[in-house]
Amino acid sequence: MPTPDSRNVNSLWSGVLVETLARLGLRRAVVSPGSRSAPLVFALARHPDIESMPVLDERSAAFFALGLARRERHPVLLLCTSGTAGANYFPAVIEAQESGIPLIVMTADRPPEMRACASGQTIDQQNLFGAHVNFFHEFGVPEASEPRLRYVRQTAAHAWARSLSPRPGPVHLNAPFRDPLPPVADLSTEKFAEGIDWDRFFAQLAPPFPSDPLSLLPSWPADSKGLIVAGPAQPADPEAYAAAVGEIARKLGWPVLADGLSPVRHRAAAIPNLVTAYDAILRNPESAEKLRPDAVLCLEDWPTSKVLRGWLELCDAPTWLASARPENRDALHCRARQLHLSAPAIAAGLVPGRPAPGYPEAWGDHERKARALLDEAMRQEEGLFEPKAAWLLAQRLPKSTILFAASSMPVRDAEFFWPANDRGIRPFFNRGANGIDGTLATALGVAHGGKPAVLLTGDLALLHDAGSLMLRPQFRGGLTVVLINNHGGGIFEHLPVAQFDPPFEKFFATPQEADFGKLCAAFGVEHVLVKDWTHFSELIAELPPGIRVLELRTDRKRDAARRKALFAAAAH
């Protein structure tokens, strides 16, 4: 065990805090440079079990840490100095809270006597993130006393536990320090620290583990027209999750409508009666009426598809929302009961049932027809039509690749066009708040230290986070960015506001004219302009280390019209 640095009270205090977190399992920290946080930076930098990474821009740092924690489902420490630095963490903190991602956010601060008196780099950091964290605490100013060090130890342990349970999410610790901030020697502190048995001091710490709450499973009547909706999910073990969903489907005999961001769609062999083209199917009023369910079991979150969500609202069938997260997840405000259980827990406790005769088969017939039409349309498409990128990624990426899908059109194209497969692609996403904040930084965090990954994004999402290209020197691993450059926000072409131009094009589509080749060159990032689909298929078949941007230049308005025509054809 590294002995806490006792050169002065700030270094001792910080050493105890960092060692506590390390013993609980902290292995990664992302540090935004600054002065007031120096005692904690020294403690992190000297700890052999923690990988500490400096990232200049706080916003990028926060989303990078979010990506690390999102992939590993394990707390990551995020540290900054005092003042406005922590405010730049806010979008990532919100995303972490909405997505249930564990983050330990630490903001250094001035001591109380230096606040509210116009001292430099000082703002009110109390409850800076409001209701968007699981827990907030401000530490006392460091003191060299064993009771105070026990307080630091126990508060850090409690914060760690609150980042994981009863639901994962961010916690915020505010840490004030008086000068001196560097580890300038103080003999009295060193002598005090020599009298502490550090092994005994840390002996009671044990990593907390969240557990699923107990709940009674419903007993669905026989002959039910039941549906399982597998929404976006990022489980720690995708194979076990898909196996559990498959077991639920077999026991109930119900079709499974799998979102493109669910591991289920990428492990199709485990799932009977799997449906992927539901968005197209349900655009046909006759089919939508014929397929109305008597009961719905939704796993994790509601799906991305607005068509499916609207249909479920209209059907208003008795619904069960299953998630280990305890908060209200019913964004549709339907007749829903919440099951605070994981998919494996449901699979283990479920009583087998019997579906309504012909109901799973009806879904299967519609799925085969709609999917065949969509797939054939993609095969015949020779131009750089945006959805074909997602369709080809499903088939040409190396097996088990991590795919991060940006919000707006990329997640929708994945849902609409990504066919069922058994290639084990692992989807990641920021869909807690559904924003484009920090898309690149989060994808880099997901990919850091692992196998080469892919980010599917539009031009606006990439430009919004272009500063995160500064992460390149810190990044270890591979990230291929598939950039759909349609000079604006393609999602808005599918909304009613598109009918009103002006001001649509200028204020909603917001066309940009950035030269991505020059942008990449400025940061030392490889850029490739994709010539055609053969070229694209070759580029994604093997994923190199480093950051690489593959730019596909498309026509936003043409592709929006083509999507609509294709959906209409598939609905019939």
ROKOLDREN-148604 format. One record per residue (C-alpha): x, y, z; residue in three letters. Coordinates in steps of 0.25 Angstrom, whole numbers, padded with zeros to 4 digits, always signed. Example, Ala and Ser with C-alpha at 12.3 -4.5 7.8 and 13.67 -1.06 7.14 Angstrom:
<pts>
+0049-0018+0031ALA+0055-0004+0029SER
</pts>
This chain:
<pts>
+0000+0000+0000MET+0006+0014-0003PRO+0007+0022+0010THR-0001+0035+0009PRO+0009+0047+0006ASP+0010+0054+0019SER+0019+0065+0015ARG+0008+0075+0019ASN-0007+0075+0023VAL-0012+0077+0009ASN-0004+0065+0003SER-0008+0056+0015LEU-0022+0059+0014TRP-0022+0057-0001SER-0014+0044+0000GLY-0024+0038+0010VAL-0036+0042+0000LEU-0029+0036-0012VAL-0024+0023-0005GLU-0038+0021+0000THR-0044+0022-0014LEU-0033+0013-0019ALA-0036+0002-0009ARG-0051+0003-0013LEU-0047+0000-0027GLY-0043+0014-0034LEU-0034+0011-0046ARG-0036+0023-0055ARG-0036+0038-0052ALA-0037+0050-0062VAL-0031+0063-0058VAL-0033+0077-0063SER-0021+0085-0060PRO-0021+0096-0050GLY-0015+0101-0037SER-0025+0100-0026ARG-0026+0085-0028SER-0011+0082-0027ALA-0011+0074-0014PRO-0021+0064-0021LEU-0013+0064-0034VAL+0000+0060-0026PHE-0008+0049-0019ALA-0013+0044-0032LEU+0000+0045-0040ALA+0008+0037-0029ARG-0002+0026-0027HIS+0002+0013-0035PRO-0012+0007-0036ASP-0018+0019-0043ILE-0017+0023-0057GLU-0018+0039-0057SER-0019+0046-0070MET-0019+0061-0072PRO-0029+0067-0081VAL-0028+0082-0084LEU-0042+0085-0087ASP-0052+0083-0076GLU-0064+0080-0085ARG-0056+0069-0093SER-0050+0064-0080ALA-0064+0062-0074ALA-0069+0054-0086PHE-0056+0046-0087PHE-0058+0042-0073ALA-0072+0039-0076LEU-0068+0030-0087GLY-0058+0022-0079LEU-0069+0020-0068ALA-0080+0017-0078ARG-0071+0006-0084ARG-0067+0000-0071GLU-0079+0002-0063ARG-0069+0006-0052HIS-0067+0019-0045PRO-0057+0029-0051VAL-0051+0041-0044LEU-0052+0055-0050LEU-0044+0066-0044LEU-0043+0081-0047CYS-0039+0094-0040THR-0048+0104-0034SER-0056+0115-0041GLY-0063+0113-0054THR-0055+0100-0057ALA-0066+0091-0051GLY-0077+0098-0058ALA-0072+0092-0071ASN-0074+0078-0066TYR-0089+0081-0065PHE-0094+0075-0078PRO-0086+0062-0076ALA-0091+0062-0061VAL-0106+0063-0066ILE-0103+0052-0077GLU-0097+0043-0066ALA-0109+0045-0057GLN-0119+0042-0068GLU-0112+0030-0073SER-0108+0024-0059GLY-0093+0025-0061ILE-0084+0026-0048PRO-0075+0038-0047LEU-0068+0043-0035ILE-0067+0058-0039VAL-0057+0066-0030MET-0056+0081-0030THR-0045+0088-0023ALA-0049+0101-0016ASP-0044+0113-0008ARG-0046+0112+0007PRO-0058+0119+0013PRO-0051+0132+0017GLU-0047+0134+0002MET-0061+0133-0003ARG-0071+0145-0006ALA-0060+0155-0005CYS-0056+0156-0020ALA-0044+0147-0018SER-0039+0141-0032GLY-0044+0129-0038GLN-0055+0127-0027THR-0070+0125-0030ILE-0081+0118-0021ASP-0079+0103-0023GLN-0089+0098-0013GLN-0098+0089-0020ASN-0093+0093-0033LEU-0100+0082-0041PHE-0113+0083-0033GLY-0122+0071-0034ALA-0113+0065-0045HIS-0104+0057-0035VAL-0107+0045-0026ASN-0100+0052-0014PHE-0093+0065-0011PHE-0083+0068+0000HIS-0073+0079+0003GLU-0061+0074+0011PHE-0056+0082+0023GLY-0043+0089+0021VAL-0031+0079+0024PRO-0027+0077+0038GLU-0016+0068+0043ALA-0024+0060+0053SER-0028+0045+0052GLU-0043+0047+0054PRO-0043+0057+0043ARG-0036+0047+0034LEU-0046+0036+0037ARG-0057+0046+0033TYR-0050+0048+0020VAL-0049+0033+0018ARG-0063+0030+0022GLN-0069+0041+0013THR-0061+0037+0001ALA-0066+0023+0003ALA-0080+0027+0004HIS-0079+0036-0008ALA-0073+0023-0016TRP-0085+0015-0011ALA-0095+0026-0015ARG-0089+0026-0029SER-0093+0012-0030LEU-0106+0010-0022SER-0118+0010-0021PRO-0115+0014-0036ARG-0102+0018-0043PRO-0100+0033-0045GLY-0090+0044-0042PRO-0087+0049-0028VAL-0080+0063-0026HIS-0070+0065-0015LEU-0065+0080-0013ASN-0051+0081-0006ALA-0046+0094-0001PRO-0031+0096+0001PHE-0023+0107+0008ARG-0008+0110+0004ASP+0002+0104+0002PRO-0004+0095-0010LEU+0009+0088-0014PRO+0015+0078-0004PRO+0024+0088+0003VAL+0029+0080+0015ALA+0023+0082+0029ASP+0030+0074+0040LEU+0019+0074+0050SER+0010+0067+0039THR+0020+0057+0036GLU+0022+0054+0051LYS+0007+0053+0053PHE+0006+0043+0041ALA+0017+0034+0046GLU+0008+0031+0058GLY-0004+0025+0050ILE-0005+0010+0047ASP-0009+0012+0032TRP-0012-0003+0030ASP-0022-0003+0041ARG-0027+0011+0037PHE-0032+0005+0023PHE-0035-0009+0028ALA-0050-0007+0029GLN-0052-0003+0015LEU-0059-0012+0005ALA-0065-0009-0009PRO-0080-0007-0008PRO-0088-0015-0018PHE-0102-0011-0023PRO-0112-0022-0023SER-0126-0023-0030ASP-0138-0020-0022PRO-0147-0031-0019LEU-0161-0030-0026SER-0172-0040-0030LEU-0173-0043-0044LEU-0186-0042-0051PRO-0194-0054-0056SER-0199-0052-0070TRP-0211-0059-0075PRO-0210-0070-0086ALA-0213-0066-0100ASP-0208-0052-0098SER-0204-0043-0110LYS-0192-0039-0103GLY-0180-0031-0107LEU-0166-0030-0102ILE-0159-0017-0105VAL-0144-0017-0103ALA-0140-0003-0102GLY-0126+0004-0102PRO-0117-0003-0092ALA-0103-0003-0089GLN-0101-0015-0079PRO-0088-0019-0074ALA-0089-0033-0080ASP-0097-0032-0093PRO-0096-0047-0096GLU-0103-0050-0082ALA-0113-0039-0085TYR-0117-0044-0098ALA-0118-0058-0093ALA-0127-0054-0082ALA-0136-0046-0092VAL-0136-0059-0101GLY-0140-0067-0088GLU-0152-0057-0085ILE-0156-0058-0100ALA-0156-0073-0100ARG-0164-0074-0087LYS-0175-0064-0091LEU-0175-0068-0106GLY-0176-0053-0109TRP-0169-0045-0121PRO-0157-0036-0117VAL-0156-0022-0123LEU-0141-0019-0122ALA-0136-0005-0123ASP-0124-0003-0131GLY-0116+0001-0118LEU-0120-0011-0111SER-0110-0023-0110PRO-0121-0032-0114VAL-0121-0028-0129ARG-0107-0031-0130HIS-0108-0045-0123ARG-0120-0050-0131ALA-0117-0065-0130ALA-0121-0064-0115ALA-0135-0057-0118ILE-0147-0064-0124PRO-0157-0056-0131ASN-0148-0044-0133LEU-0154-0032-0140VAL-0145-0020-0145THR-0154-0013-0156ALA-0165-0009-0146TYR-0163+0006-0150ASP-0167+0003-0164ALA-0178-0008-0161ILE-0185+0002-0151LEU-0186+0013-0162ARG-0197+0004-0169ASN-0210+0007-0161PRO-0216-0006-0164GLU-0204-0014-0159SER-0203-0005-0147ALA-0217-0008-0143GLU-0216-0023-0146LYS-0203-0024-0137LEU-0209-0017-0125ARG-0204-0024-0112PRO-0211-0028-0100ASP-0199-0026-0091ALA-0185-0020-0092VAL-0172-0023-0085LEU-0162-0012-0087CYS-0147-0015-0083LEU-0139-0003-0079GLU-0143+0009-0087ASP-0154+0012-0097TRP-0149+0011-0111PRO-0143+0022-0120THR-0154+0020-0131SER-0165+0031-0130LYS-0174+0023-0138VAL-0173+0011-0128LEU-0175+0020-0116ARG-0187+0027-0122GLY-0193+0014-0125TRP-0191+0009-0111LEU-0197+0021-0105GLU-0209+0019-0115LEU-0211+0005-0111CYS-0210+0008-0096ASP-0208-0007-0093ALA-0205-0011-0079PRO-0190-0009-0078THR-0178-0013-0069TRP-0165-0005-0069LEU-0154-0014-0065ALA-0141-0007-0060SER-0132-0009-0048ALA-0132+0006-0047ARG-0142+0011-0037PRO-0147+0024-0042GLU-0159+0026-0051ASN-0156+0022-0065ARG-0170+0024-0072ASP-0168+0035-0081ALA-0180+0031-0089LEU-0189+0032-0076HIS-0196+0019-0080CYS-0203+0009-0072ARG-0190+0004-0066ALA-0185-0003-0054ARG-0170-0003-0051GLN-0162-0015-0048LEU-0149-0012-0042HIS-0142-0024-0047LEU-0131-0027-0057SER-0134-0036-0069ALA-0126-0048-0063PRO-0135-0047-0050ALA-0148-0047-0059ILE-0143-0058-0067ALA-0140-0066-0055ALA-0153-0064-0048GLY-0163-0063-0059LEU-0174-0074-0060VAL-0175-0079-0074PRO-0188-0075-0082GLY-0194-0077-0095ARG-0196-0066-0106PRO-0209-0063-0114ALA-0209-0073-0126PRO-0204-0066-0139GLY-0199-0053-0132TYR-0184-0056-0132PRO-0186-0062-0146GLU-0193-0049-0151ALA-0181-0041-0146TRP-0171-0050-0153GLY-0178-0049-0166ASP-0178-0034-0166HIS-0163-0034-0161GLU-0159-0043-0173ARG-0166-0034-0183LYS-0161-0020-0178ALA-0147-0025-0175ARG-0146-0031-0189ALA-0150-0018-0196LEU-0141-0009-0187LEU-0129-0019-0189ASP-0131-0019-0204GLU-0132-0004-0205ALA-0119-0003-0198MET-0112-0013-0207ARG-0117-0006-0220GLN-0113+0008-0214GLU-0101+0013-0222GLU-0100+0027-0217GLY-0095+0032-0203LEU-0109+0030-0197PHE-0107+0033-0182GLU-0114+0021-0176PRO-0106+0011-0184LYS-0094+0014-0175ALA-0101+0008-0163ALA-0106-0003-0172TRP-0092-0007-0177LEU-0085-0005-0163LEU-0095-0016-0158ALA-0088-0025-0168GLN-0074-0021-0170ARG-0069-0017-0156LEU-0060-0027-0149PRO-0068-0036-0140LYS-0070-0030-0126SER-0066-0016-0130THR-0071-0005-0120ILE-0080+0005-0128LEU-0083+0018-0122PHE-0095+0025-0129ALA-0097+0040-0128ALA-0111+0045-0125SER-0120+0051-0136SER-0120+0043-0149MET-0109+0033-0146PRO-0117+0026-0135VAL-0129+0026-0144ARG-0122+0021-0156ASP-0117+0010-0147ALA-0131+0007-0142GLU-0137+0007-0156PHE-0127+0000-0165PHE-0118-0008-0156TRP-0122-0023-0159PRO-0123-0034-0148ALA-0109-0041-0148ASN-0100-0049-0139ASP-0087-0042-0140ARG-0087-0037-0126GLY-0086-0022-0129ILE-0086-0015-0115ARG-0094-0002-0116PRO-0091+0010-0108PHE-0098+0024-0107PHE-0102+0037-0100ASN-0117+0035-0099ARG-0119+0039-0085GLY-0122+0054-0089ALA-0122+0051-0104ASN-0112+0062-0107GLY-0100+0064-0116ILE-0091+0069-0105ASP-0078+0063-0104GLY-0080+0052-0114THR-0066+0051-0119LEU-0060+0052-0105ALA-0070+0041-0100THR-0066+0032-0111ALA-0051+0034-0109LEU-0054+0030-0094GLY-0061+0018-0098VAL-0050+0013-0107ALA-0038+0017-0099HIS-0029+0006-0095GLY-0038-0005-0102GLY-0040-0011-0116LYS-0042-0001-0128PRO-0056+0005-0128ALA-0065+0013-0137VAL-0073+0026-0136LEU-0084+0028-0145LEU-0087+0043-0145THR-0093+0055-0153GLY-0085+0067-0156ASP-0092+0076-0146LEU-0089+0067-0134ALA-0075+0066-0138LEU-0073+0081-0140LEU-0080+0083-0126HIS-0069+0075-0120ASP-0057+0078-0129ALA-0049+0083-0118GLY-0048+0068-0113SER-0038+0065-0124LEU-0028+0071-0114MET-0029+0057-0107LEU-0021+0051-0118ARG-0008+0051-0110PRO-0015+0045-0098GLN-0023+0034-0105PHE-0018+0020-0106ARG-0026+0011-0115GLY-0033+0013-0128GLY-0045+0021-0132LEU-0051+0021-0146THR-0060+0033-0148VAL-0071+0030-0159VAL-0075+0045-0162LEU-0088+0047-0169ILE-0086+0061-0175ASN-0099+0066-0180ASN-0096+0081-0177HIS-0106+0082-0166GLY-0116+0076-0156GLY-0122+0064-0164GLY-0132+0061-0153ILE-0139+0074-0154PHE-0143+0070-0169GLU-0152+0060-0163HIS-0159+0070-0153LEU-0171+0079-0156PRO-0162+0091-0155VAL-0156+0087-0169ALA-0168+0092-0176GLN-0165+0107-0171PHE-0154+0112-0179ASP-0150+0123-0176PRO-0146+0122-0165PRO-0143+0107-0165PHE-0130+0106-0173GLU-0123+0117-0166LYS-0128+0114-0151PHE-0131+0099-0151PHE-0123+0092-0161ALA-0111+0102-0158THR-0103+0098-0170PRO-0088+0098-0167GLN-0076+0099-0177GLU-0065+0094-0169ALA-0053+0087-0176ASP-0052+0074-0168PHE-0039+0070-0175GLY-0032+0083-0170LYS-0039+0082-0157LEU-0033+0068-0155CYS-0019+0072-0160ALA-0019+0083-0149ALA-0019+0072-0139PHE-0011+0062-0146GLY-0023+0053-0148VAL-0024+0044-0161GLU-0035+0048-0171HIS-0040+0040-0182VAL-0051+0045-0192LEU-0059+0033-0196VAL-0061+0031-0211LYS-0072+0020-0212ASP-0077+0009-0204TRP-0066-0001-0208THR-0056+0009-0203HIS-0064+0010-0190PHE-0065-0005-0188SER-0050-0007-0190GLU-0048+0004-0179LEU-0057-0001-0169ILE-0053-0016-0170ALA-0040-0013-0162GLU-0039-0003-0151LEU-0025+0003-0149PRO-0020+0009-0136PRO-0021+0024-0134GLY-0032+0034-0138ILE-0037+0033-0152ARG-0048+0041-0159VAL-0056+0035-0171LEU-0064+0046-0177GLU-0076+0043-0186LEU-0082+0055-0193ARG-0097+0054-0195THR-0109+0062-0199ASP-0117+0065-0187ARG-0130+0068-0194LYS-0129+0057-0204ARG-0127+0047-0194ASP-0138+0052-0185ALA-0148+0050-0197ALA-0142+0037-0200ARG-0144+0032-0186ARG-0158+0036-0186LYS-0161+0029-0199ALA-0154+0016-0194LEU-0162+0016-0181PHE-0175+0018-0189ALA-0171+0006-0198ALA-0167-0003-0186ALA-0180+0000-0179ALA-0188-0006-0191HIS
</pts>
